[in-house]
Amino acid sequence: MDLKEIQRLIREGRYELSLHAQQERLEENLDITEIEDAVVSRGEILEEYPDDPRGESCLVLGFAGTRPIHVVVGWAGRKRDGQKVLRVITVYRPTLPKWIDPRTRGDRP
């Protein structure tokens, strides 16, 4: 996936939040604008999942102020006009034990 395309689609509002992402966003106390800004302003792709059985996706690291946020995005499909639509699959703050720091995986349970 291409970061610039992901950022453009978010800026244009051509994305959707999965039910899971919405639940995680609320649990993490994250505003939609924080998620958008984290990806658009300071986003970087950490991991790519081209062979995910659910479809190509990637993990984006961004920051809401100084707080790191992980956003997993993939393709939701295409609209009738042929335009791609991005799906935010999940969003969370990277914390121990799964993440040592925002860019380094820790132990997996």
N, C-alpha and C positions, 0 to 999 in steps of 0.2 A: 504494500500500500504506500501511497505517496503522501508525505506529511503536508506538502503545500496544498494538495487537493483536499485532504481532510480539513485543514484550516479554512480553506475557501468555502467548503460546504457548510461548516459551522457558522462562519461569518454571514453566509447567505440564508441561514436558518433552514437548510435542506438536510435536516437530520431528525431522528426520532430517538426517544429514550425507551429502552425496553422496560417492561414492568420490573424486572430485577434491578436495573439501573436506578429506577425511580425509588424503589425500596431502599437500596444501598445509599443513595443520595440523602434520603431523609434520615437514615440511621447515622450517617457520618456528619449530619448537619451542614450540608453543602448546598449553596444556592446554584441555580442553573447558570447564573452569570459568572460565578466563580469557576465552574467547570468550563464554560465557553472560553473565558479569559485565559485559564490555565493552558488550554490546548492551543488557542490562537496566538497568544503572546509569547509564551515560553515553552511550547510543546516540543518534545523530541521523542522519536520512536525508540523504545527500549528493546522490544522483542516483536518479531513478525511471525505470524502463524499462517503461512500460505496454504497448508494442507489440512487445516481444521475441517473436520467433517461437516460442520455447520456452515462453512464458508470462510473465505479469506478474512483474516482479522489481524489486529496488532495492538500492542500495549503502548500507550503514550504516557509519558511523564510530563506533568506540568506543575505549576505552582499557583496557589491562591494566596497572594501575599508571600509569606515565607513558608507556608504549609505545602508540602508536596502532595500531589494528587495523582493517582493512576487512573487512566481512562482506557478501557478496552473498547475498540470500535471495529465494526465490520460493515458489510454491505447489506442494506435492507432490501435492495432490489432497485427497480427503475420505475419512475412515474410514466404515465401514458405518453408524455412528451419525450421519453427516452433518457431523461436526466437521471443520474445516479442519486440514490438517497442513502445517507450514512445512518447507521444505527449505533447508538451508545449501548453496548452490551452490559457493562458494569462500570462502576466507579467506586473508588475506595482510597483511603489513606494508607500508604505502605508502612507497616509496623512490624515489630518483632512478634513472633519468631519467623514469619515468612519473609521479611525484608530486614536486612541489617541496616541499610540506608536506602534512600529512594532509588538507587540504581543497582543495588546488590542483593540478590536473593539470599535468604538464610536457609535454615532447615525447613524441610517440608514435613508436615505432620503425617 
